[in-house]
C-alpha cells in the first residue's frame, strides 16, 4: 500500500476557469495575446505605497464607523443606512489593490485593520460579508505567496489569531448555493481556506479543531446533484485529511466513513458525466483512502459493508474500478478482519481477474501507466491477503487460486517478476551511469528511484511468492507421505 498522493497546489483551479454549459473557451479567429495585453493595460493600477495604504485604511475605518452608527441609529429603516453600506462596499473593493503590494502586509497588520475587516464577515448584509471573502481570497492568493512568503506569513498569522477560520465557516453556513453571488462566495471561502493552509500547514488541523467545517463539507458531499462547489468541497476535504492523523480520526468519529461510502456508491453503476465530476469522484476516493489509515476507521469501513461495496463497484467495471481496488488495498493492509470479509464475500474471483490482466478498457484508462499502477495495486492487495490470512480454510482458498487452470497465476507471477526485475536493473544501471557523470545521489534518493521503477512491487512479489513456495513444498511433502503410506 502506498500513501495517498499529495495534492499539487500549482494546479489550483480558479472559479472562472470552468466554462459554463461545456462550451469551449478557444477562439481561432481572435488574437488572445492581444486581448490579454489590452486587458492588462485597462486593469493596470499603480502599486500602492505606505502612504496609499494609510489613506485606504483611514477611509475604510471611517466608512465602517459611519455604517455602524447608521445601523444603530436607524435599525428598522434600511434606506437610512443603505448609502453607508454602498460606500463601505466601495472601500472594501479598493483594499484589493493591496494584493499587488504584499510587502505592505506587515504594515496592514500593524495598523490593526485585520480585526475590523474580519468582523465584517458577520455583517447583517450578506453582500458585505461576500466582499470580505473576495478580499481575503485575493490577499492570500498563491501567486502572491510564491514571491512574498514572509510578508504573506505575517498576514496569515494575524488572520488566524483574529479568528478568521471561525468567522469564515460561520459565514459559510449561512450562504445559499442557489444564489449565484453566494455560490461564488462559497467557492471563495474554500479557496481562502486552501490558501491559508498552503501558507501555514498547521491551519489544516486548526480549522477542524475550531470550526464545524467537517460537518459542512460532509453535508455538501451528501448532495446528489453535482456542481463546482461540491467538487471543491471534495478537494478541500482531501487536503484536510491527507497529512493529519488527528483529522482522519476526528472525521471517522463523525461518521465520515459512512458518508464517503454513500458518496462513492452513487457511481457504482454509472460513470461521471464530465471531467470535473470525474475529478470529484477521484477526490472522494482519496478522502476514503486517507480515512482508512487509522485502524479504528478500517473497522468502521468493514462494519459499514465497505468491502462489499468496493467489490460491487469493481464488478460493474465503470470508471471507479481502479479506485475501488485502491480503497480495498488501504482497508486490508495490516487489518485481518477486512481480509477475512473480502474472502467471505467471494472477492477472490474479482481480485484474481484483475491480477491476470482482465482490466476493463475504456477511453479514460487506455494509458499504459494506468494499467501499471493498477497492476501494482492489485499485487499489493493480494500481498495484504497473505499477511492477513495465516491459517484455516480461507488460507487454503487463497492458495488454491494459484494451482487452478494449470497454475496460470504462477505463470503470471513469473511474468511480473521478470518485467519488474528488468525495470529495477535498468534503473540501477542508469543511476550508476549518472554517478560516472559526476551527478551524485545519496542512498535515500537512489532507493526512492528504485521504488518508483518497480522495486516496491518486486519486494511484494517476493513476499507472496515465498508464501506460495512454502505451500508448494508442504503440498509435495503431503503427497510423499500419502504415497509412502
Secondary structure, DSSP 8 states (H G I E B T S, - for coil): --------GGG---GGGS-GGG-----TTS-HHHHHHHHHHHH------HHHHHHHHHHHHHHHHHHHHHHHH-TT-HHHHHHHHHHHHHHHHHGGGGGG-GGGHHHHHHTT-HHHHHHGGG-SSHHHHHHHHHHHHHHT-HHHHHH-HHHHHHHHHHHHHTTHHHHHHHHHHH--TTSHHHHHHHHHHHHHHHHHHHH-TTHHHHHHHHS-HHHHHHHHHH-SS--HHHHHHHHHHHHHHHT-HHHHHHHHHTTHHHHHHHHHHTTSSS--SSHHHHHHHHHHHHHHHHHTSSHHHHHHHHHTTHHHHHHHHHHHTSTTHHHHHHHHHHHHTT-HHHHHHHHHTT-HHHHHHHHTT-----TTS-SHHHHHHHHHHHHHHHHHHHHH--SHHHHHHHHHTTTHHHHHHHHHHHHHHHHHHHHHHHHHHHHHHHHHTT----HHHHHHHHIIIIIHHHHHHHHHHHHHHHHHHHHHHHHHHHHH-
